[in-house]
Amino acid sequence: MTGPATRLRILVVGDSYCPSAVIRDAFNRIAPPHEVSFLDVRDDPGWGPSSTSERRIREYMGTPAQVIEALRGHDVLVVQAAPVTDAVLDSDPTLRLVCCARGGPVNIDVAAATARGIAVTTTPGKNADAVAELTIAFLVMLARRLREVLRHVDAGGEFGHDNYEGAKWFGHDLAGHVLGIVGFGQIGSRVTSRAQAFGMRVLAHDPFVEPDAIRAGGAEPVDLPTLLQGADFVSLHARASSDNRGLIGTHEIAAMRPGAYLVNTSRDSLIDEPAVLAGLESGRLAGVALDVSSPSPASGRHPLLEHPNAIVTAHIGGATFETLLHGGEMAVEEIERFAAGEPLRNVADRSVLSLGTATGSPR
């Protein structure tokens, strides 16, 4: 049994990727009873980390000073990419909760927050639908050679003159083919259900998910060699770690079916790009689609784009308005649990819970 909810002062900090206006509706439904204010930090290319805490964070937008200026007197801080360092945490003695509206709080010094008894929550899976849909789009584009066709049309090639002109670009149906999914988390499981709707059989490899859970999700659990040998399409959805860097390299590409396709909407570190390029040039790979890749060169074209059936996008996997709003809604749900004295769900460092400070009661 919990007591009445605590009234909280909440600061929601947006940025150029996730402006506060995009997620405002999610927080308007809790104001009142809570007091919610909004701030958008500005990118400052001239600012660089100097303290130990600042050097612990990455993938941030704005500066700690911009957050500090508006934070004092708030109980809850909500950020997407704004930096949260020890200086930010120390600037507000009333701060009790930090909600990071992204899957990994890399822009937050979580250790510093834990040391101060401040819980940091995240929003895992907020982009799962968006990334799963993009993955399916990539599968269709690769199978139907859409990049080649679009380049033909954009270059002024003829179209609409002959019912049989498509003979130049014969491709494949997805139905009846095998999809291999590496990483069966929230995104991988959603890709599975969508692929099944296209009539695909799905193999899945994830050493951190029980085989029965994979079967319940509609896929067949297999080891990585079996997946590579049996799949017509291989799609990567594993979380990046030091253990899986270059997970798909020369050896793995050689083990894949001749003419297979590779999709990566996860992290660029999972593949060895030179090996992928060599696989395309040799014909071992029929096509690749990457939403994450090495940076584009300062001049010239990325080498992968020289291959006609290579698709490279600018990391748009989670770039939907619905994804941002869902992140805000997930943060609101944590704030409501916090205010009611209920257990938080997605805590970055659960050891903070043993300190007894991660509740809606005053510090």
TATA-V975988 format. One record per residue. N is the residue number from 1. RES is the residue in one small letter. PHI is phi in whole degrees, -180 to 180 (none if undefined). D_CENTER is the distance of its C-alpha to the mean C-alpha in whole Angstrom. Layout:
n res phi d_center
N RES PHI D_CENTER
N RES PHI D_CENTER
//
This chain:
n res phi d_center
1 m none 36
2 t -111 34
3 g -84 36
4 p -63 36
5 a -66 32
6 t -82 32
7 r -80 32
8 l -119 29
9 r -101 29
10 i -122 25
11 l -110 24
12 v -105 21
13 v -109 20
14 g -95 18
15 d -152 17
16 s -69 17
17 y -83 14
18 c -126 14
19 p -61 18
20 s -60 19
21 a -62 21
22 v -70 18
23 i -108 18
24 r -59 21
25 d -59 22
26 a -63 20
27 f -91 22
28 n -62 26
29 r -75 26
30 i -112 27
31 a -125 29
32 p -74 31
33 p -80 32
34 h -88 30
35 e -98 30
36 v -118 27
37 s -124 27
38 f -127 24
39 l -146 24
40 d -120 22
41 v -79 22
42 r -108 23
43 d -64 21
44 d -132 24
45 p -59 24
46 g -81 27
47 w -88 26
48 g -139 25
49 p -67 25
50 s -129 28
51 s -85 28
52 t -60 27
53 s -64 24
54 e -64 23
55 r -78 23
56 r -80 20
57 i -102 17
58 r -154 15
59 e 54 13
60 y -108 15
61 m -129 17
62 g 83 20
63 t -130 23
64 p -57 24
65 a -59 27
66 q -66 26
67 v -72 24
68 i -58 27
69 e -59 30
70 a -106 28
71 l -81 27
72 r -51 31
73 g 92 32
74 h -101 29
75 d -89 28
76 v -131 24
77 l -117 22
78 v -116 18
79 v -135 16
80 q -104 13
81 a -125 13
82 a -62 17
83 p -77 18
84 v -125 20
85 t -110 23
86 d -61 26
87 a -65 28
88 v -64 26
89 l -63 26
90 d -77 30
91 s -75 30
92 d -133 30
93 p -67 32
94 t -92 31
95 l -66 28
96 r -127 27
97 l -151 23
98 v -120 20
99 c -108 17
100 c -103 13
101 a -83 11
102 r -154 8
103 g -70 7
104 g -124 9
105 p -83 12
106 v -70 12
107 n -93 14
108 i -124 17
109 d -80 20
110 v -64 19
111 a -61 22
112 a -65 24
113 a -66 23
114 t -61 24
115 a -61 28
116 r -101 28
117 g 73 28
118 i -105 25
119 a -76 22
120 v -117 18
121 t -109 16
122 t -128 12
123 t -128 10
124 p -64 9
125 g 81 8
126 k -63 8
127 n -103 6
128 a -60 7
129 d -65 10
130 a -63 9
131 v -70 7
132 a -63 10
133 e -66 13
134 l -64 12
135 t -59 12
136 i -64 16
137 a -60 17
138 f -62 16
139 l -59 18
140 v -65 21
141 m -62 21
142 l -68 22
143 a -62 24
144 r -101 26
145 r 56 26
146 l -66 25
147 r -62 24
148 e -62 28
149 v -67 29
150 l -64 28
151 r -64 29
152 h -61 32
153 v -68 32
154 d -63 31
155 a -83 34
156 g 94 36
157 g -67 37
158 e -70 39
159 f -158 38
160 g 79 39
161 h -105 42
162 d -152 43
163 n -63 41
164 y -110 41
165 e -68 39
166 g -68 36
167 a -62 38
168 k -73 36
169 w -132 33
170 f -61 33
171 g -129 30
172 h -134 29
173 d -75 28
174 l -79 25
175 a -57 27
176 g 88 29
177 h -102 26
178 v -107 24
179 l -106 21
180 g -105 19
181 i -109 16
182 v -104 15
183 g 107 13
184 f -112 14
185 g -90 12
186 q -64 11
187 i -77 9
188 g -57 12
189 s -69 14
190 r -72 14
191 v -61 14
192 t -58 17
193 s -64 19
194 r -72 18
195 a -65 19
196 q -63 22
197 a -65 23
198 f -87 24
199 g 87 26
200 m -93 24
201 r -92 25
202 v -121 22
203 l -103 22
204 a -139 19
205 h -126 19
206 d -157 18
207 p -67 20
208 f -102 18
209 v -120 19
210 e -63 23
211 p -53 24
212 d -64 25
213 a -70 22
214 i -66 21
215 r -62 24
216 a -63 24
217 g -84 20
218 g 97 22
219 a -117 22
220 e -101 24
221 p -73 23
222 v -144 24
223 d -81 24
224 l -63 22
225 p -58 26
226 t -65 27
227 l -63 23
228 l -63 24
229 q -75 27
230 g -105 27
231 a -99 24
232 d -83 24
233 f -130 21
234 v -118 18
235 s -124 15
236 l -98 12
237 h -140 10
238 a -86 11
239 r -75 9
240 a -67 11
241 s -151 14
242 s -67 18
243 d -81 19
244 n -115 17
245 r -63 17
246 g 66 19
247 l -56 18
248 i -110 19
249 g -130 22
250 t -58 26
251 h -63 27
252 e -69 24
253 i -65 25
254 a -65 28
255 a -84 28
256 m -76 26
257 r -61 28
258 p -57 30
259 g 84 28
260 a -77 25
261 y -117 22
262 l -125 18
263 v -126 15
264 n -134 12
265 t -115 8
266 s -103 7
267 r -139 9
268 d -64 12
269 s -68 14
270 l -75 14
271 i -122 17
272 d -94 20
273 e -59 20
274 p -58 24
275 a -68 24
276 v -66 22
277 l -61 24
278 a -64 27
279 g -65 26
280 l -68 26
281 e -67 30
282 s -83 31
283 g 89 30
284 r -61 29
285 l -101 25
286 a -82 26
287 g -179 23
288 v -137 19
289 a -135 16
290 l -126 14
291 d -94 11
292 v -134 11
293 s -157 14
294 s -65 17
295 p -61 18
296 s -66 20
297 p -70 24
298 a -63 26
299 s -143 28
300 g 81 28
301 r -110 26
302 h -63 23
303 p -59 25
304 l -65 23
305 l -72 23
306 e -74 27
307 h -89 26
308 p -64 27
309 n -114 24
310 a -112 21
311 i -113 19
312 v -128 17
313 t -118 14
314 a -92 13
315 h 48 9
316 i -99 9
317 g -49 7
318 g -102 6
319 a -87 9
320 t -130 11
321 f -64 14
322 e -65 13
323 t -62 10
324 l -62 11
325 l -64 14
326 h -62 13
327 g -60 11
328 g -64 15
329 e -65 17
330 m -67 15
331 a -65 16
332 v -61 20
333 e -62 20
334 e -66 20
335 i -63 22
336 e -64 25
337 r -65 25
338 f -61 25
339 a -64 28
340 a -87 30
341 g 76 30
342 e -92 27
343 p -62 25
344 l -77 22
345 r -99 19
346 n -110 16
347 v -98 18
348 a -65 16
349 d -129 20
350 r -71 22
351 s -64 25
352 v -65 25
353 l -67 26
354 s -72 29
355 l -79 30
356 g 77 31
357 t -103 30
358 a -87 26
359 t -137 28
360 g -77 29
361 s -81 33
362 p -59 34
363 r -70 33
//
